[in-house]
Amino acid sequence: MRELSIFIDESGDFGEYASISPYYIVALILHHQELDISEQLKKLEISLADAGFPHHCIHAGPLIRRENEYAFEKLSTRQGILKRLMAFIRHIDIQYTTVYIEKKHMTDAVDTAGKLSKQLSRFIREHDALFRSANSVKVYYDNGQVELTKIISSVFNTLLEEVTFRKVIPADYRLFQVADLVCTMTLLRLKLETHSLSKSEILFFGDERTLKKNYLKPLSEKYIS
């Protein structure tokens, strides 16, 4: 049995446009279960424990902006955590894609849902062979937003025959944390293109070249359009 696991996370909300939240981004991490990543997972856990963060659930946005549980962590400590997650991603056999909208072009939540559904449907249709190569598809999402939960259920159930859904606890799945990172990095790429990175984001990476070379470029090698 070939099983395709899809881990989904989002950045943004379905509310009205605001300059602090200009995009709604959805990331999908695709992993064929026969491609074993247990050794890389073990190395990541050991590395995080050695750094003083055993069993730690990584939240990329707050990590970069020094928010929430990272409010009192040094810059070098926070950078070290993200570097460990990036090293894990580089060495595992996954693919990902993103769908997103710029909220200022949306009229309301119905318009937003429609645009996202069309993008997600297009991706599945254009990669029909990839999905049909699996005997079953399992979609993992934390059901964090009702609107996205409905979109995911509707699109996948309409286009795929063998699909099941699992509600996840983010701390239990490193690949869900990878989806969170992809959302964050996609947002940073969009902000980079519009020259709107925040001071805390620039401070974390040092400069735009480092962000592009050490983070955006390695991730892009896993991307499928």
The 8 nearest C-alpha neighbors of each residue, nearest first, counted from 0:
[[1, 134, 2, 133, 135, 33, 32, 3],
 [2, 0, 133, 134, 135, 3, 33, 32],
 [1, 3, 135, 133, 32, 136, 31, 134],
 [4, 2, 31, 136, 30, 133, 32, 137],
 [3, 5, 137, 30, 29, 136, 138, 31],
 [4, 6, 29, 138, 28, 139, 27, 137],
 [7, 5, 139, 28, 175, 27, 138, 140],
 [8, 6, 27, 140, 26, 178, 139, 5],
 [9, 7, 26, 178, 179, 25, 140, 6],
 [8, 10, 25, 24, 26, 182, 11, 7],
 [9, 11, 24, 23, 182, 25, 12, 8],
 [12, 10, 23, 20, 22, 24, 9, 13],
 [11, 13, 14, 23, 10, 20, 144, 9],
 [12, 14, 108, 15, 11, 111, 23, 146],
 [15, 13, 12, 16, 108, 107, 17, 11],
 [14, 16, 17, 13, 102, 107, 103, 108],
 [15, 17, 102, 103, 21, 14, 18, 20],
 [16, 18, 20, 19, 21, 15, 103, 102],
 [17, 19, 21, 20, 16, 103, 22, 102],
 [20, 18, 17, 21, 16, 22, 11, 197],
 [21, 19, 17, 18, 22, 11, 16, 23],
 [22, 20, 18, 102, 17, 101, 16, 19],
 [23, 21, 101, 102, 100, 20, 24, 11],
 [22, 24, 11, 99, 100, 10, 12, 101],
 [25, 23, 99, 10, 9, 98, 22, 182],
 [24, 26, 9, 98, 97, 8, 99, 10],
 [27, 25, 97, 8, 7, 178, 182, 96],
 [26, 28, 7, 96, 95, 6, 5, 97],
 [27, 29, 95, 6, 5, 178, 94, 7],
 [30, 28, 5, 94, 95, 93, 4, 27],
 [29, 31, 93, 4, 3, 32, 5, 28],
 [32, 30, 3, 33, 34, 2, 4, 29],
 [31, 33, 34, 2, 30, 3, 35, 4],
 [32, 34, 31, 35, 1, 2, 30, 3],
 [35, 33, 32, 31, 36, 92, 30, 91],
 [34, 36, 37, 33, 32, 38, 92, 91],
 [37, 35, 39, 38, 91, 40, 34, 92],
 [38, 36, 40, 39, 35, 41, 42, 34],
 [37, 39, 41, 40, 36, 42, 35, 43],
 [40, 38, 42, 41, 36, 37, 43, 87],
 [41, 39, 37, 43, 38, 42, 36, 44],
 [40, 42, 38, 44, 39, 43, 37, 45],
 [41, 43, 39, 45, 40, 44, 46, 38],
 [44, 42, 46, 40, 41, 45, 47, 39],
 [43, 45, 41, 47, 46, 42, 48, 40],
 [46, 44, 48, 42, 43, 47, 49, 41],
 [45, 47, 43, 49, 48, 44, 42, 50],
 [48, 46, 50, 52, 44, 49, 45, 53],
 [47, 49, 53, 52, 51, 45, 50, 46],
 [48, 50, 46, 47, 51, 45, 52, 53],
 [51, 49, 47, 48, 52, 46, 80, 53],
 [50, 52, 48, 49, 53, 47, 46, 55],
 [51, 53, 48, 47, 55, 50, 54, 49],
 [52, 54, 48, 55, 47, 51, 44, 49],
 [55, 53, 52, 56, 44, 48, 47, 170],
 [54, 56, 53, 52, 57, 170, 47, 48],
 [55, 57, 170, 58, 54, 169, 176, 173],
 [56, 58, 59, 55, 176, 62, 80, 170],
 [59, 57, 60, 61, 62, 56, 176, 179],
 [58, 60, 62, 180, 61, 57, 63, 183],
 [59, 61, 62, 63, 58, 183, 64, 180],
 [62, 60, 66, 64, 63, 65, 59, 58],
 [61, 63, 59, 65, 60, 64, 69, 58],
 [62, 64, 60, 61, 65, 203, 59, 200],
 [63, 65, 61, 199, 66, 62, 200, 60],
 [66, 64, 70, 69, 62, 61, 63, 67],
 [65, 67, 61, 70, 69, 64, 68, 62],
 [68, 66, 69, 70, 61, 65, 62, 71],
 [69, 67, 70, 66, 71, 61, 65, 62],
 [70, 68, 65, 72, 66, 67, 71, 62],
 [71, 69, 66, 65, 67, 68, 72, 61],
 [70, 72, 69, 73, 65, 68, 66, 67],
 [73, 71, 69, 70, 76, 74, 77, 65],
 [72, 74, 76, 75, 77, 71, 69, 70],
 [73, 75, 77, 76, 78, 72, 203, 65],
 [76, 74, 78, 73, 77, 79, 72, 80],
 [77, 75, 79, 73, 74, 78, 72, 80],
 [76, 78, 74, 80, 79, 75, 62, 73],
 [77, 79, 75, 81, 76, 80, 74, 82],
 [80, 78, 82, 76, 77, 81, 75, 83],
 [81, 79, 83, 77, 78, 82, 76, 84],
 [80, 82, 84, 78, 83, 79, 85, 77],
 [81, 83, 85, 79, 84, 80, 86, 78],
 [84, 82, 86, 80, 81, 85, 79, 87],
 [83, 85, 87, 81, 86, 82, 88, 80],
 [84, 86, 82, 88, 87, 83, 81, 89],
 [87, 85, 83, 89, 84, 88, 82, 90],
 [86, 88, 84, 85, 90, 89, 39, 83],
 [89, 87, 85, 86, 90, 91, 84, 177],
 [90, 88, 86, 87, 91, 85, 217, 218],
 [89, 91, 88, 87, 86, 92, 39, 36],
 [92, 90, 88, 89, 93, 36, 87, 39],
 [91, 93, 34, 90, 94, 30, 36, 88],
 [94, 92, 30, 29, 91, 221, 95, 28],
 [95, 93, 221, 29, 222, 28, 223, 30],
 [96, 94, 28, 222, 27, 29, 223, 221],
 [95, 97, 27, 223, 222, 26, 224, 28],
 [98, 96, 26, 25, 27, 99, 24, 95],
 [99, 97, 25, 24, 118, 26, 119, 115],
 [98, 100, 24, 23, 25, 97, 22, 115],
 [101, 99, 23, 22, 102, 24, 98, 115],
 [100, 102, 22, 103, 21, 104, 23, 99],
 [101, 103, 105, 104, 16, 22, 21, 100],
 [102, 104, 16, 105, 101, 21, 106, 17],
 [103, 105, 102, 101, 106, 100, 16, 111],
 [106, 104, 102, 103, 107, 111, 110, 101],
 [105, 107, 110, 104, 108, 111, 103, 109],
 [106, 108, 110, 109, 105, 111, 15, 14],
 [109, 107, 111, 110, 13, 112, 14, 106],
 [110, 108, 112, 111, 107, 113, 106, 114],
 [109, 111, 113, 107, 108, 112, 105, 106],
 [110, 112, 108, 114, 109, 113, 105, 115],
 [113, 111, 109, 115, 110, 114, 116, 108],
 [112, 114, 110, 116, 111, 115, 109, 117],
 [115, 113, 117, 111, 116, 112, 110, 118],
 [114, 116, 118, 112, 117, 113, 119, 111],
 [117, 115, 113, 119, 114, 118, 120, 112],
 [116, 118, 120, 114, 115, 119, 121, 113],
 [119, 117, 121, 115, 120, 116, 98, 122],
 [118, 120, 116, 122, 121, 117, 115, 123],
 [121, 119, 117, 123, 122, 118, 116, 124],
 [120, 122, 118, 124, 119, 123, 125, 117],
 [123, 121, 119, 125, 120, 124, 126, 118],
 [122, 124, 126, 120, 121, 125, 127, 119],
 [125, 123, 127, 121, 126, 122, 120, 158],
 [124, 126, 122, 123, 127, 121, 128, 120],
 [127, 125, 123, 129, 124, 128, 122, 130],
 [126, 128, 124, 130, 129, 125, 123, 131],
 [129, 127, 131, 126, 130, 132, 125, 124],
 [128, 130, 132, 126, 127, 131, 133, 123],
 [131, 129, 127, 132, 128, 133, 126, 123],
 [130, 132, 128, 133, 129, 127, 134, 135],
 [131, 133, 129, 130, 128, 134, 1, 127],
 [134, 132, 1, 131, 135, 2, 130, 3],
 [135, 133, 1, 0, 2, 132, 136, 131],
 [134, 136, 2, 161, 133, 162, 3, 137],
 [135, 137, 162, 3, 2, 4, 161, 163],
 [138, 136, 4, 163, 162, 164, 5, 3],
 [137, 139, 5, 164, 4, 165, 6, 163],
 [140, 138, 6, 165, 166, 5, 164, 167],
 [141, 139, 7, 166, 142, 167, 6, 165],
 [140, 142, 167, 166, 143, 168, 139, 169],
 [143, 141, 140, 144, 148, 166, 145, 147],
 [142, 144, 141, 145, 140, 148, 147, 8],
 [145, 143, 146, 147, 142, 148, 12, 141],
 [144, 146, 148, 147, 149, 142, 143, 150],
 [147, 145, 149, 148, 144, 150, 112, 13],
 [146, 148, 150, 149, 144, 145, 151, 142],
 [147, 149, 145, 151, 146, 150, 142, 152],
 [148, 150, 152, 146, 147, 151, 153, 145],
 [151, 149, 147, 153, 148, 152, 154, 116],
 [152, 150, 148, 154, 149, 153, 155, 147],
 [151, 153, 149, 150, 155, 154, 156, 148],
 [152, 154, 150, 156, 151, 155, 157, 149],
 [155, 153, 157, 151, 156, 152, 150, 158],
 [156, 154, 158, 157, 159, 152, 153, 151],
 [155, 157, 153, 159, 154, 158, 152, 162],
 [156, 158, 154, 155, 159, 153, 160, 152],
 [157, 159, 155, 156, 154, 160, 123, 120],
 [160, 158, 156, 155, 161, 157, 162, 130],
 [159, 161, 162, 156, 158, 157, 135, 155],
 [160, 162, 135, 159, 136, 163, 134, 156],
 [163, 161, 136, 137, 135, 160, 159, 156],
 [164, 162, 137, 138, 136, 165, 161, 135],
 [165, 163, 138, 137, 139, 166, 162, 140],
 [164, 166, 139, 138, 167, 140, 163, 137],
 [167, 165, 141, 140, 139, 142, 164, 168],
 [168, 166, 141, 140, 169, 139, 165, 171],
 [167, 169, 170, 171, 141, 166, 172, 140],
 [170, 168, 171, 172, 167, 175, 176, 141],
 [169, 171, 56, 168, 172, 173, 55, 176],
 [172, 170, 169, 168, 173, 167, 56, 175],
 [173, 171, 175, 174, 169, 170, 176, 168],
 [172, 174, 176, 175, 177, 171, 170, 169],
 [175, 173, 177, 176, 172, 178, 6, 28],
 [174, 176, 178, 177, 172, 173, 6, 169],
 [177, 175, 179, 173, 174, 178, 180, 57],
 [176, 178, 174, 180, 175, 179, 181, 173],
 [179, 177, 175, 181, 176, 180, 8, 26],
 [178, 180, 176, 182, 177, 181, 8, 175],
 [181, 179, 177, 183, 59, 178, 182, 184],
 [180, 182, 178, 184, 183, 179, 185, 177],
 [183, 181, 185, 179, 180, 184, 26, 10],
 [182, 184, 180, 186, 181, 185, 60, 187],
 [183, 185, 187, 181, 186, 182, 180, 188],
 [186, 184, 188, 182, 187, 183, 181, 189],
 [185, 187, 189, 183, 184, 188, 190, 182],
 [188, 186, 184, 190, 185, 189, 191, 183],
 [189, 187, 191, 185, 186, 190, 184, 192],
 [188, 190, 186, 192, 191, 187, 185, 193],
 [191, 189, 195, 187, 193, 192, 188, 196],
 [190, 192, 194, 188, 189, 193, 187, 196],
 [191, 193, 189, 190, 194, 188, 195, 187],
 [192, 194, 190, 191, 195, 189, 196, 188],
 [195, 193, 191, 192, 190, 196, 189, 197],
 [194, 196, 190, 193, 191, 197, 192, 189],
 [197, 195, 190, 194, 191, 200, 201, 198],
 [196, 198, 200, 199, 201, 195, 202, 190],
 [197, 199, 201, 200, 202, 196, 203, 64],
 [200, 198, 202, 64, 197, 201, 203, 63],
 [199, 201, 197, 203, 202, 198, 196, 64],
 [202, 200, 198, 204, 203, 199, 205, 206],
 [203, 201, 199, 205, 200, 204, 198, 206],
 [202, 204, 200, 201, 205, 63, 199, 74],
 [205, 203, 201, 206, 202, 210, 209, 200],
 [204, 206, 202, 201, 203, 209, 207, 210],
 [205, 207, 208, 204, 209, 201, 210, 202],
 [206, 208, 210, 209, 211, 205, 204, 201],
 [207, 209, 211, 210, 206, 212, 213, 205],
 [210, 208, 212, 211, 207, 206, 213, 204],
 [209, 211, 207, 214, 208, 212, 213, 204],
 [212, 210, 215, 208, 209, 216, 214, 213],
 [211, 213, 209, 216, 210, 214, 208, 215],
 [214, 212, 209, 210, 211, 215, 216, 217],
 [215, 213, 210, 217, 216, 211, 212, 218],
 [214, 216, 211, 218, 217, 219, 210, 212],
 [215, 217, 219, 218, 212, 214, 211, 213],
 [218, 216, 219, 220, 214, 215, 213, 89],
 [217, 219, 215, 220, 216, 221, 214, 222],
 [218, 220, 222, 216, 221, 217, 215, 223],
 [219, 221, 218, 217, 222, 216, 223, 94],
 [222, 220, 94, 219, 218, 95, 93, 223],
 [223, 221, 219, 95, 220, 96, 94, 224],
 [224, 222, 96, 95, 94, 221, 219, 220],
 [223, 96, 222, 122, 97, 95, 125, 126]]
